[in-house]
């Protein structure tokens, strides 16, 4: 009875969520190598000529970025210590327009020359791909559909493992062999179950990490377990935004460079200091992954440090939660992790196709065959 219930649950959930998961898997595979593809498409932009002379400072680059598009405020800047790397600049969205990033529109700037670089080839494509992956281009409704489909993936993975559990667990052939010589249903059943078993750990990792952004209750629950203060959505500060002026930027940046001389990248918000503080999230040059941020909080008036949080000093579970995105895209485990995540993501459309084929074939087989009708010749008069 349990097996019958799980079987019906497996195909019912699969038919409901397979198309969404196929879209999420395809876009996730593309995003796995977003940075590498952007660099390949824009070699001159991401490998600037070496600059000789004093290193550019954030106040100088901020002034150049503000002058480049004077009608739109600069919200965030990411500085890079590598002199051949462009810096990232975010501009506030124009009135009535809002893209996928809450920071604003991302642009790149040559810090040495002070010139705003043209939009990177492929940047708009990956911005749309990211929105499709997270929300199906349907804002909050799409986000909820993706979240529900992620839960469905967990249920399908666990129920599928139970349904295909062999009588002899130590028989490796029953786990790994696909009977390619058999035609039709047997072959595609093997593809569906064997490949599904191999990628099951990847799907569980991707699902449980992906839910971190899908549901507030899930994220807050993990944060409480890790002993972290749960971030409550702050009430919007009253009054106009107060951007950092050039003198304040100089004080803050000078103190930061003295505190973190080994930084690789540093991101600062410069458009709003109404709370009197400035936060700089920075990565050391030898950071274990691209979310292992240290955080330095400074007084916006004096430039003095208010709080200094080192990633290495956090408890293990807090470090794990900070690396949720590298866990999700595989970069937490290095290049091999990215490859495995990409392969697993590409398998989701395969599972959708084979699952639908098996379901339709089963329905066809279940239909009663019509017996041929024999005509009885009329008696001759």
N, C-alpha and C positions, 0 to 999 in steps of 0.2 A: 504493500500500500504506500509506504514512504517513497519507494522508488518511482511509483506511478505519479505520485503528487509532485515530486521534484522534477520528473521529466516534463510534465505539463507546465510547471512553473518555469522551467528552463526555456522551453520554446516560446512560451507566451511573452516572457520578458525579452527574449531575444528578438522576436518579431517586432516588438514595440520600440526597442532602443537601438536596433542594429544600424539603421540608417544614420542616426545621430552619432553613434560611436564610430561609424566609418568616416564621417566628416571630421570628427575630432581626431581620429587616428591619422588621417591623411595630412591635416594641418599641423598636427604635432610632429610628424616626421619632417615636414618642411622646416619647422621652427627649430628642430634639433641642431641644424647647421646654419642658422640665420647669420651669426657673426662671420663665419667662414665664407658664406656665399656673398655677403655684402662686401667683404674685403676682396674677394675674387672679382666681383663686378666693378669695384671702384679701387683699383690698385694704387692710383696716384693720390687718391683722397686719404687713404688709411696708411700711407707710407710717405710722409712729407719729407722734403729735403732737409738734411741736417742743418741746424741753425748754430752759428758761431756767435758767441757773445753772451751777455747776461740772460739768464732764463726769464721768460715772461712771467709776470705775476698775475694773480686773479683780478686785482683791481684794474690793471691795465686792460686785460681781455674783456672784463665786464664793461668798461667804458667804450671799447671798440664795438662790442656786440650791441650795446644800447644805441650807439650812433648808426649802426648798420640798418636797423629797423626802428626808427625813433618812435613811431606811433604805437608800438606794442611793447609792453614791459617784459624784461627778462625775468623769468621766475627762478630757474635753477641753472647752475653751471657745474660741470664736471671737469676738473683739471686733471691732466695726465703729466706725470713726471718724465715720461719718455718724450724726448724732443721731436721725434718723428711722428707722434700720435696727434691727431686733431683733438681739440677739446669739444665737449658737447655743451650746447646752449639750448635751453628751452624758452620759447616765447609764449606769452599768454595767448590763448585762442582769441581770434577776432570776435567782436560782439555777435551773438546769435549763432556762433559756430563752436562745436566742441567735438574733438576727436576721441580716440581711444585712451589717451594718456591724460591723467589728471594734472600732470606737470605742465602740459602745453604742447606746442609743436616743437619737435626736435630738429635742430640744425647743427651743423658742424662748422667750426671756425679754425683757421690756421692761427695759432697763438702768436707765432713769431712775426708773421706779416700783418696780423690784425684784420684779415679779410674773411668775410663770411663765404663759406664754400657752397657751391650749388647743391641742391638736394641729391642725396646719394641714389644711384640707380638701384631699384628694387626696394627702396625704403617704404614707399607707399604700398607696394604689394605685400610686404611682410606686416605692415601695420593692419591691413585688412585681414590677412591670414590670422593674426593674433586675435582680432575681434571675432572672427569666425570660430576660432578654437574655443574661445571663452564664452561667447554669448550668441553664437549663430547669427550675428548681425541683428539681433532682436532685443538688445538692451537687457533689462531685468528679467523679462519673460524668457528670453533665450538662456540667460544665466541659470535660471531655475531648471530649464529643460536639460541643460548640460549636467547640472548637479544631480538631477534624478537619474540620468543615464549613467553617470559615474557609479552611483549606488547599484544600479542594475548590473553593471559590469562585475562588481564584487559578487553579487548573488549568482550570476551566471558562471563565474569562474569556480566558485565553491560547489555549486550544484553539479556543474559539469565534471568536476573531479570525482565527486561521489558516484555519479552515474557511470563513469568509465573505469572505476576502480576494479582491477582484475582479481580473479579468485586467487591467483598466485602472485603475491606482491613482488616476489623476487625475480619473476620472469621478465627480464629486460625487454624481450621481444614484444610482449604485450603492451609495454609502455612506449616503445620507440619505433617499431616497424610499421611502415606504411605499405600496404599490399598493392603496389602499383600494377601488378599483373591482373588484378581483379577489376572488372569494369563496373561502372555505374555506382550504385549506392555504397557498396563496401569500400571502394577506393576513396570516395569523398567523405565517408564517415571516418576513415582512418586519418585523412588530412585534417579534418575538423578536430578530432580528439587528440591525436598525437602532437600536432603543433600547438593546440590549446594547452596541453599539459606543460610543454616546454616553456611557453611564455607566461604561464600563470603567475610566477613570482613577480615578473615585470609588471603585469597588470594590477596586481594587488598593491605594489609600491606606487605605481602611477595613480591609482584610484585614491588610496588613502592620503597621498600628498596633494592630489588635485582638489579633494574636498576641503582643503585648508582655505581655499579662496571661494569656494562655492557657498559655504554656510557659516554664518557668524557663530552659531552655537557650537559648531565643531571646532573652529579655530579658538574660541574662548575657552572651551573645555580643555584643549591641549595646553593652552597658556596657563590655566590654573594648575594643571598637573605638573607643569614645569616650574611653578612658583613665580611666574611672571605677572606683573600688574596687567590686568586686562585693559586694553585700550578702549576707552569709552569715546564715542564720537563726540568731539568737543563742539560746544556751541560756537557759532561763528562770532568772531570778535567784532565789536561795533566800531564804526568809524572807517575812514579810508585806509587802504593799505599804506604801510610805512616802509618803503624800500631803504636798503642800506645805502648811505651816501659814500662818496669816494674815501673820505677820511676814515669812516667806520670800517669799510672794507679793508683798508690798509692796516688798521690796528688788528683786526681779526685775523687776517691772512698772515701777518708777521708773527703773531703768537702761535698760529697753527704750524707754520713751517718750523719754528723753534721747537715745538712739542713733538712733531712727527716728521723728522727729516727723511725717513725711509718710506714715505708714502708712495704708492703706485698710482692711485687715483683718489680724488677727493671731491665730494659733491656737496654744494652749499646752496641753500635757498637764500636769495638776496632781495626778494620783492616784498617781504612782510616781516617786520620785527616789532609788531605791536605788543608782543609779550616780553619784549626787552632782551630776548635771547636769540642766539644764532647757533644752529646745529650743523656740524660737518661730519658726514659719514665718509670714512676713508678706508681704503684697502692698502695694507702693506704690500710691498713689491713681492713678498714671498707668501701671500695669503693662500690658504689651502683650497679655497674656491671663491667664486666671484660674489658671494654673499657673506663672506666672513668680515663684516664691517666692524671697525672700531668707531666709536662715536665720541666726539668732543663737543661739549656745549660751552659757549662763550657768552660773556656779557656784551651786548650790542654797543654799549656806550664806552666801556673801558677796554674791551678786548680781553679781559681776564678770563681764565678758565673757571667755569662753574661746576662742571662735571666731566670726568674722563672715564669712559667705559671701554675696556679692552675685550675683544672677542674671546681671546684665550682664557680670560678669567671667569667666563660664564660657566655655570654648571653644564654637565654634558647634555641634558635634555634641552636646555635653552640654546646651546650651540646647534643641536639637531634641528630645532624649529627655525632658527635663523637660516639654516641651509635647506629649507623646504623646496625652494625653486631648483637648486642644483640636484636635489634628490629626484624631483619630478622629471627633469630633462636629462638626467644621467650624468651630468658633469661632476657630480659629487664623487663619482668613481673613476674619473679620468676619461681618456679617449675611448676606451673599450666600453664604458658605461653609456656614452652617447650613441655608439654604434648599436648596442643592444636595445636601447630605448627606441631608436629609429626603426629597427627591424620589428620590434613588438608593435609599434604604432602602425606600420604598414600592413601588419597581419590583421588588423581590425576589419578593413574592407574584405579581406579573404574570408574571415569568419562570417561576415554578413552574407556574402555570396553563397558559401557552402551551406550555411544554416538555412537560408531560404530554399536552396535547391533540395536539401534533405526534407524540409517540411512539405514542399509542394509534391515531391516524389512520394512521400508517405500518404498524402491525401489522394493522390492518383491511385496508389495501390489499394487504398481503403474503399474506393468506390466499387460497388458491385458490378461485375461484368454482365452485360446484357446477353442473354442467350439468343442465338439466331432463331428467327421465327421461320418454321417450315410451312410452306403453303400446301394445303390439302387440295388435290385436284377435284374439281366438281364431278359428281357422278353423271355418267352419260345418260341421257334420257332414253 
